[in-house]
């Protein structure tokens, strides 16, 4: 049912037999699709139990120097009111008013080095001093010095999506930098000790079956600790505003395939699932083996201008997240995502050392 692919030397120095999906599975419907999703959900159960990680996101700036045609925050969108959040207001919110279920914070922005220096770095230092929260960042392509400063401040997870698996389409979509640079950034971050999560988009205009399969090949080759799949949402104020929304069924099938390909990965249910299928998209994501959910804590007065997709956003609140988790028979994890990765790194470090010892003794 899957094509086997042997890869070595991945993020945790473990050898995996990767099972790559076929295009028929990615396009499946009906009973075949239901069995495919059930298999993925059972795989997540075996690996993680019935627990899901809960993080909160704060969106700290919508300034962006990139010009991606699928994103409303692109630099050519002159009609967008730009903002940078204040460190002290975010610190107050996250330290004293975050939901009790939250174990991790994701700090996200457009590609804006100014906000990294002025807001993100001091916020991470404050969170490290005042809380036990794990910290992830999604800040785009930065220079090596800023990456190092973020890690030194206390962030441990970097989210940087490759979005598109080939050079030509990547360039046509004006995605960040260029394709090879993006992949080098991912590899650099992993080499520097970050846990790196990436991801891709399904349903982009012009996407082919070869592109779809290429996402899995590329994700399997990169040194990742997790991967997401987002349906294409035609963003307000973008050149693709009139394009059709990505197929939710295709997106969910890709999520299931990622879980089967890498049972150990952290795979989020993204909020865009509820834009692609209002009401049930998010819960269906949890049924395909997703094990990470995100509550949006961006202050309401700036949230409307964080224009990833549409101004009329579907905001995943604490109540919505906990209701979706409970409805699917799942429960919040008491362990932070950051602590989980640290534990996995220790376990795999011991395993690697033991294997090296066995090899040396055999010689």
N, C-alpha and C positions, 0 to 999 in steps of 0.2 A: 504494500500500500504506500510506503514511502521509499524514496531512494536513499540509500545509506551513504554517508560522507564522513570520512575520518579527518578530524582536525586536531592539531596539537598546539601546545604553547599558548593557551588562551589566558584570560585574566588571572585565573587562580592556579595556573600551571597544572591543569588537570586535562587528561585526554578524554574526549567525548566522541561517541558515535552519534552524529547528528542525523536525524531523520528529516529529510527535506520534503515539503509537501509537493503534490502534483497540482497542476492547474485545475483538474477536475475537482479536487478537494476544495480548492479556494473558491470555486464557482458552485459548490454543492448547495442543494436545497432539500427540503422535505426530510424523510427518514434518514437519508444518508448524512445530511447536515446535523440532525439531532444526535445521531450516534457519534459523530465527529466531535461535537461540543461536549457531549457527556464524557467521552474519553479524555478530553482536555481537562474538564473539571475534576475528574477522578485523579488525574495526574497531579494537579495542584493540591488536592487533598492529601495524597500520599507524601508529597514533599513538604507541605506547610501546615497541614491540618486544616481546620475550618476557620482559621484566623486570617484577617487582612490587616495590613498596616494602614494607619490613618495619619496623614500629614495635612498641614495647612499651607496654603500658598498666599504670599503677599506680592502684589505686582507693584514694583517700586518706581518704574519709569516707562513712559511710552515714547521717549526719544529713541530713534534708531537710525544708524548710519547705513543700514542695508536697504535694499529696494525690492524685496521678494514680491512677485506679482500676486501671490496668494494671501498676503498679509496686509491688513488695514493700517498698520503702523509704519509701513514703508516710507522712506524719506520723502518720496514725491507726493505724499498725501498732505498737501498744504492746508487743507481744511480742518485738520485734526488739532484740537487744543492739547498742547504738550504739557506734561507734568513730571515732576520728580517729588516723590514722597519725602516726608521728614523723618529722620532717624528717631528722634525722641517720641514722636507720635506712634510710630510702629513698635518701638520698644515697649511703650506703655501697653499697647494693645496685646502684644504677644506674651508679655510677662504676666500681666494681671487679668486679662480678659479673654484669653483663648479658651476654647472648649476643653473640658477635662479629658476627652478621648484622644486629643492630639499628642503624638509622641515626637513628631518631626516637623520642621519648617522648611518650605521651599521658597527661596527668594528669587523672583523672576523679573526680568525687564527686557525691553528692547536692547539692541546692542549699543550700549551707552557707557563708555568707560568713566565718564564724569560721575554718574550715579554709583558706580562700583567704588570709586575712591571716597566720595563724600557721604554716601548713605550705607551701602552694603557692608563695607569693611567695619565701620563702627557698630553697625547693628549686630553683625556676627560676634564681635568681641563682647558686646553687652549680653547677648544671649548665652554665650559660653560662660560668662561670669555669673549670671543670675539664674540660669535654668540648666536642666539636663537634656534639653531637646537636641535631637540630631538636626544637622543643618545641611541642606542641599541647595545648590544654586543653579540657575538656568539663565545665563548672562551673555550667551553668544561667544563669538571668537574674540579672545583677548590676547595680550602679549604674555610671555612666560613670567615676567615679573609680577603681573597682577594675579595670575594663577597661583603663584607661590605665596603671595600675600594673603589670598583668600584661604588657602590651605593652612597657613600659619595661624590665621585668625581663628580657625576651628571648623571650617566647612570640610566635609569629607566626600560628598557625592556631587558630581557634575553632570548635568543633563544637557546634552548637545546632540540634536537630532541630525541624521544625515538626510532625511526627508525623501530623497530621490536616489536610485541606485546607479545612475549612469551620467557621464559627463555632459552629453548633448542636452538632455532634458534639464539637467541641473542648471546649465547656462541659460537655456531658454526661459526658465522660470526666475532667472536672476536671483537664485538662492545665494546664501551668504558666501562671499569670497569666490572660490571655485571648488569644484568637486574634490580634487586631490588635496587641496589645502584643508578642507573640512575633515577628510579622513586622517590626515596627519595630525590635526588638532586632537582628535579622539585618541589616537595612539600615544601622543605626547602626554595627555592627561593620565592615561592608564599607567604609563611608564613612571610618572611622577607620584604614583600612589593613590590617585583618585579612584573611587568606584564610579565608573562611567555608565550612564544610561543614555541610550539613543532612541531612535524611532523613525517611522516613515508614514507617509500619507497614502491612503487608498482612494482611487477615484479621481485623481488629478486629470484634467483634460488631456487627452492624447495618451494616457497610460495604456501600455500594451500588456499582454500576458507575460511576455519576456521581462518587462519591467517588474511585474508583480513577483515573479519567481526570483528576480535579481535582488529584491529586497532581502529575501531570506538568505541567499548566498552571501551577500555583503554583511548582514547582521551576524551570521555565523562565523565570519572571518575576523571580525573586529573584536578587540579585547573588552567586551561589555559585561556588565553585571545585571543589566536589565534592558528592556526594549518595549516601546509603546507602538500602537497603531492608531492613527487618527483618520476618521473619514474626511474627505475633502468637503469643506464648508465654503461655498462661494461668499467671500468676505465683502461686507459693505465697503465702498470707497476703494475698490481694487479693480484692476483690469479684467478680473475673472468674475466680477459680480453677477454676470448673467449666466454663468455656467451651471450645470445641474449639480446638485448635492451628491456626494459619494454614496455608493450603495452600502447600507448598513449591514446587509447579509455578507457582502464581501469583507467588510471590516471585521466582523465577528469571526468569520472563518479564518482570517489572517491571525487574529488573536489566539484562536484555538491552535493554529499551526505553530505559532511561536511557543506556546506552552508545551506542546508535544516535542518540538525541536530542542528546547532547553527547559527541562522541568525545574531547574534550579533558579531560573531568572525571576526577578521581580518585574511583574507586568501590570501596569496601571489600567484601571478603567478611566478613560478620559471623559471630560464633561461634554465634548463634542458628540458623544454617542447619543445624548439626549436631544441634540439638535437634528441629528440624522433620523432619529426615531423618538419623537416626543413621548414622554411618559414611561417607556419601557427600555429604551436603548441602554441606559446605564445598568439596570438590573441584568439585562441579557449579557452585558460585558462580564459581570461577575460570574455568570453561568458558564463562561468559556474559559475559566481558569485565571482571571485577573485576581491579583492579591494585594493591590494597593489602591486606595481611594484618597481623594484630595478635597478638603474643605476650603472654600475661598473666603479669606479674611481681609481681602483688600478693602480699605475704607470706601464706603459707598459714594463719597463725593468725588472720587477719582476713578472708580472702577469702570464707569461708562465710557471713558476715553482710552481704556486699555483694549484696543480694537483688533484683537486677533481675528475674529470672525465678524460678528454682527453687534450692533449697539444693543439690540434686544437680547441680552445674554441669558443663558440658563445657569443661574448661580447655584453651585452645590453647597448648601448650608449644612451645619451640623445636624439639623433635624432630618434633612433629606438624605444625607449620607447614612446616618444610623438607621433610618427606616429602610433604606435599600439593603443594607447589610443584613438586618434582622429578617426582612422578607425573603431573603435567599438562604436563610438558615446558617448565616455566618456570624462571626463575632469579632470585635476589635482586638487587635494584638496589643498586649501590654508592653511588648518589646519594641523599642524604636528601630526604625530601618537602619539607622547608623550602627546601633549595637548589633543588629543581625549581621551586617556586613563584617564588623570587627570579629565576631565569633566565627563566621565562616572563614575568614582569612587565617585565624589561628588554627582552625581545624585542618584546613588545606595546607597550611605551612607545616604542621606536624606530619601530615600524610606525605608531603613531598620529601621532608627530611628522612622519614622512615623508608621511603622508596629508594632514596639515594644511598642510605645505609645498606639496604638489602643488595643493591647493585654492587656496591663496593665489596661487600662480603663475598658475593658470588664470584667476583674476579679473583 
